[in-house]
Amino acid sequence: MKGLHDACDFLLTICDDDMAKKVRLQVGEVDERWQEVQRVLADKSVHQYEAAVQQVNDWCDVVETELSRHIGAAYDDLSVHNNLIEVSLCFFLAV
């Protein structure tokens, strides 16, 4: 935006008053549009961040539940438990 404002300042020094007024209005419109784009992007970033945090929390809940369950010492029991955690991790990473 600095380049735009520098160009605007230059044009204002060489244009007549009517043209300078038009340039100021157009640059003002561009500024307003740019500020709106920045607001939309900031809102979108916040929502994406919150969604990602929720996904991490959901995954942690699944893992915490699996880790707190009583597991028999047999290999098959441990294997099933491990598979549940791996599946939840794969789902988490895919989302």
Secondary structure as GFF3:
##gff-version 3
##sequence-region A 1 95
A	DSSP	alpha_helix	2	14	.	.	.	ID=ss1
A	DSSP	alpha_helix	17	68	.	.	.	ID=ss2
A	DSSP	alpha_helix	75	94	.	.	.	ID=ss3
###
